[in-house]
Amino acid sequence: MKKIVNKTLVLSFLCLFITIGAYGQGREYIRQQIKEKGECRNVAITKTNGDLMLYGRNGCSRSGCPSDLNDAIKELNNDREYIDDIQLTESGRWLILWGDNGLRWSDIPYSLEKKLREYNADNEVITSVAFNDSNDWIVITTNYYCSSDSRINDWLKEGNEKHGQLWTVCVTDDAIVAVYAKGYKFLGEVPESLKTALQNTKLDVYRLKIAGTAWFFADKEGSYQYSM
């Protein structure tokens, strides 16, 4: 698999062959859970490998997720820990950002693991982590941001200079969306409906996820918009 950023910063495409039934089931599950709970502060959505939503203080509804991720979520729920964000890739890699800089993960890129441990050792508060199955990653803290590739860093810096502080990112196998204090930056196959929604929203977007044409974003207070 080629990396998401090449010499001309053009994305390669991951071709995924899935049935319409499997695709629709995941989207329907998330829609139904949001309807039943009446709230949703964050999600992790994939095209092939499970979906979940976070609600309340530590509520989590999920379907089709890897068993080790389910076990980690149960343990954190039993300990009444606050789960802030969950990343899940198409191949089953995952990361949980919880509590006061708490992190749990499975099969993330080694370079990302090394950077996370470094930030933790320096007591740097990690606010956003995103990665894909091609070993591309971005980490954001209250003071810094870093990525797997200098070209991604340059791309992020351009947005930083134009739109202010970098708040969060979404990294998939075929897209990157960077959310800044005063704007957004897009790379790759980003749904046009998402671009339009972000342009028109009144929310201060703090979490954003994409899976194919499906998307979700929310602010810190739990107000959200989505298209599944």
N, C-alpha and C positions, 0 to 999 in steps of 0.2 A: 504493500500500500504506500503510495507516495505521500509525502507530507503535505499538509494543507496549504503551506506557503512555499511556492517555488521561486525561481530567480526573477520572475516577472510578477510575483505576488498574485498569481492566478490559481484558483483552487482546482484540484483534481476532484473527480466525482466518484463517490462510492455507489455502485449499482447494487441495489438490494431488491431481490425478487420475493415478494410476500403476497399472500392471498388477500383479497379484498375483505374477507371475513375476519382475518386476524387483525388487519389494520383497523377496521371498524369497531371491533370488540374493545380494543384499548381506549379509543376515543370515547366510546359510549360509556365505559366504566367511569372515566374521569367526569364526564358531563353529569352522570347520574349522582356521583358522590358530591359534586359541588351543589347540585340541586337539593340533595338530602340534608347536607350539613348546613347549607345556607351561608357558607363562608369558605374561604380558601386563601391562605397567605403565601403558598408556594407549591410548585409541582416538580416532578421529574418525569419526563415523557420520552418515550422512544418509539421508533417505528416497528421494532420487532421484539423487544426484550423487556416488556413490563412498563407499568405506569404507576405513579403514586401521587398523592396530594397531602399537604400538611395543613392542619387547621387547629384553631384553639391554641393552647399553650404547647401541648406535645401530642396532639392527635395526628394519626397518620393512617390513611386508607390506601391500600395498594393491591395490585393484581399482576400476576405473572413475573414478579421480581425474583432475582437470584436468592437462593435459600440463605446464604451467608449474610446478605443485606437484610433480609427479614429478621434473622436472629439478632443482628446488631441493633436494629430499630427496637425490637422487643426489649432488649436489655436496657437501652436508654429510656424507653417508656417506663419500664419497671422502676428505674432509678429516678423517675420524674425529671429527667433532664430536658432542657429546651433544645429542640432540633431546629436550627436556623435554615440549613440548606442541604439538599441531597443531589449529588450528581450521579447519573447512570448512563453508561454508554451502550451501544448496540451489542457489544461483545460481552457485556456483563461486568465491566469494570465499574467500581462505584467509590464514592467518598461522601462522608457525612461531616458537616460542619455543625458543631453543637456547643452549647454552654459558653463558658469563658475560654474561647480559643481551643475548644476540644476538637479533635480530629480522629476519625476512624476511616480506614480505606481498605480496598482490595484490588491488587494488581494494577496500581497506578504506575505511570512512568517513573523510573528510578530517579531521573533528574528532578522531577516534580517532588517526589518524596524527600529528596535531599534539601530542596529549597524550603519546603514546609517545616522540616526539622530545624533548619537554620533560623527561620523567622520565629519559631516557637522558642528556641534557645535565647533569642534576642528580645523576647517578650514583645514582639511586634504583633499587633492585633490583626489577624487575618479576617477579611470581610467577604472575600469572594474567591472561589477556586473553580476553574473550568478546564476540561480536557476532553480529548477524543481518542479513538482507537488507533490513530496514526501518530500518537505520542506528541501531539501539539498540546500545549497547556499555557494558561495564564493564571497568575496569582495576584490578588490585590490586597493590600493592607491599608491601614489608615494613613500611612505615610509614603508607601512605595507601590510600584507594580513591577512585575517581572514576567517573562515568558520563556518558552523553549527555543525561541529563534530571534536573532537580532532584527530580522525584517519585520516580525510581528511587533517587537518593541518600537521600531521606527513608525510603524503604522499607528500604534496606540499613542505615541508621542504627538503625531500630527493632530489627532483628535483632542488630546489634552490641551494643546496650544490653542485650538479653535473653540472647544466647548467646555473647558474647565476641568475640574476634578473627575477622574475616572471612578465610577461607583460600582459597576458590575459588568460582567461579560457573559456571553453564551458562546461556547465553542462546540461545534458538531463536526462530523466528518466532511461536511460540504458547506459550512457557513461559520462566520464569526459576526456577532453583534456586540459592539461596545457601547455602554450606557454612561454618559457623562452628566455632569451637573446641569449643563445647558444644551444638550444635544446628543446625537447618536452617530455612530459610524458603522457601515455595513460592508461585508466582504463575502462574496460567494452567492450561494443560492438562498437568499433571504426572501421569504414570502412577501409579495407586494402588499397583501392585506395587512401584514404586520407593520410594514413601513408606513402605510397610511394611518393605521391606528395609533402608532407612536407619534406621528406628526400632529394628530388631532387630540390626543389624550390630555387631560388636565392633571393626571397623576404624576407624582415625582417617582418615576420608575426605579425600583431598587432590586428586583429580581425578574429575570426574563429567561424563558426556555423555549426551544424550538425542536420539533421532530417532524421533518418533512414539511408539509404545509400547515401543520398544527402549531399553535403558539399560545403562550401565556405570559402575562406580566402583572406585577403587583408593586405597590408602594410599601413602605415600612409599617403603615397602619393596617394593612390587610385589605385595602381596596384593590380590585383587580379587573382585568379584561382578558378575554380569551377567545380563541377560535379553534374548535376541535373538529 
